[in-house]
Amino acid sequence: MQYLTFVDQVARRTGTSEQRAAELARATLETLAERLTGGELLDLAAQLPKGLQRVLKPHPSAEAAERFGAAEFVARVARRADIDENAARDTIRAVFTTLREAITSGEFNDVVVQLPRDFRDIVEPALAPASARRR
């Protein structure tokens, strides 16, 4: 998937401009980068457009992922994007759904496996069949 297509999909799903959608995608992916191991982060970045790969650069000395749950994930995205937590949840769902379309199903599953169970309500919409995701 091309960068502009990714951003356009996030914009459509969040009802925002493409510029704002790019900011929301960055905030979500930066937070996801903190939650994934370095190796998985590199695998994910390899499947994303160049404009998003820069957001997912792991720290050279950090192979281990930070351990935090869905509530902290939502709070971090909200702070980064300067939105409330309800809007952050919607944003995260939109980005995960777009991410699911942008990368292979195997890679998406590898990402999801690294997230704790409390991410279920955020990730499940992205796991729905493509026909159910379309609005």
C-alpha positions in Angstrom: 0.0 0.0 0.0 1.3 3.5 -0.9 1.7 6.1 1.8 -1.1 8.4 0.4 -3.5 5.4 0.2 -2.8 4.5 3.8 -3.4 8.1 5.0 -6.5 8.4 2.8 -7.9 5.3 4.4 -7.2 6.6 7.9 -8.8 10.0 7.0 -11.9 8.3 5.7 -12.2 6.1 8.8 -11.6 9.0 11.2 -13.5 11.6 9.3 -10.5 13.9 9.3 -8.4 15.7 6.7 -5.5 13.8 5.2 -3.0 16.0 7.1 -4.7 15.2 10.4 -5.0 11.5 9.5 -1.2 11.4 8.9 -0.7 12.9 12.4 -3.1 10.4 13.9 -1.4 7.5 12.1 2.0 8.7 13.3 0.8 9.0 16.9 -0.6 5.5 16.8 2.4 3.9 15.1 4.9 5.6 17.4 3.0 4.2 20.4 2.9 0.7 18.7 6.6 1.0 18.1 7.1 1.3 21.9 5.0 -1.8 22.5 6.7 -4.2 20.0 10.1 -6.0 20.1 12.8 -4.5 17.9 12.7 -7.5 15.5 9.0 -7.4 15.1 9.2 -3.6 14.6 11.7 -4.1 11.8 9.5 -6.7 10.1 6.5 -4.4 10.3 8.4 -1.4 9.0 9.6 -3.4 6.0 6.0 -3.8 4.8 4.9 -0.2 5.3 5.4 2.7 2.9 8.5 4.7 3.4 6.6 7.7 4.9 5.6 5.4 7.8 8.8 3.4 8.2 10.6 6.3 9.8 8.1 6.3 12.6 8.9 2.6 13.4 12.6 2.8 13.9 13.6 0.9 17.0 16.1 2.2 19.4 19.5 0.4 18.7 19.8 -0.9 22.2 16.1 -1.8 22.8 15.2 -5.2 21.6 12.6 -5.6 24.4 9.2 -4.1 24.1 7.8 -1.8 26.8 5.1 -3.6 28.8 1.9 -1.6 29.0 -1.8 -2.4 28.4 -4.5 -1.0 26.2 -5.4 1.8 28.6 -1.9 3.2 28.6 -1.7 2.7 24.8 -4.9 4.8 24.4 -3.5 7.4 26.8 -0.2 7.7 24.9 -1.9 8.1 21.6 -4.3 10.7 23.0 -1.3 12.7 24.4 0.6 12.4 21.1 -2.3 13.4 19.0 -3.7 15.9 21.4 -7.2 14.3 21.4 -9.4 12.8 24.2 -9.2 9.1 24.9 -12.5 8.3 23.2 -11.2 9.8 20.0 -7.9 8.0 20.5 -9.7 4.6 20.7 -11.5 5.4 17.4 -8.2 6.5 15.9 -6.4 3.4 17.0 -9.1 1.2 15.5 -8.9 3.1 12.2 -5.2 2.8 12.0 -5.2 -0.9 13.0 -7.9 -1.6 10.3 -5.8 0.2 7.7 -2.6 -1.5 8.9 -4.4 -4.9 8.5 -5.1 -4.0 4.8 -1.5 -2.7 4.2 0.5 -5.7 5.4 0.3 -9.4 5.1 -2.0 -11.3 7.3 0.9 -13.2 8.8 2.7 -10.0 9.7 -0.5 -8.5 11.2 -0.9 -11.6 13.3 2.7 -11.4 14.5 2.0 -7.8 15.7 -1.3 -8.8 17.4 0.3 -11.7 19.2 2.7 -9.2 21.0 -0.3 -7.3 22.4 -2.0 -8.3 25.6 -5.6 -9.5 25.7 -6.9 -6.2 26.9 -6.2 -4.9 23.3 -9.0 -7.1 22.1 -11.7 -4.4 21.6 -9.2 -2.2 19.7 -7.9 -5.0 17.5 -11.0 -7.0 16.8 -12.5 -4.6 14.3 -9.3 -5.0 12.2 -9.6 -8.8 12.3 -13.2 -8.8 10.8 -13.5 -10.0 7.2 -12.9 -7.2 4.7 -16.6 -7.1 3.7 -17.6 -6.4 7.3 -15.0 -3.6 7.7 -16.3 -1.6 4.7 -18.7 1.1 5.4 
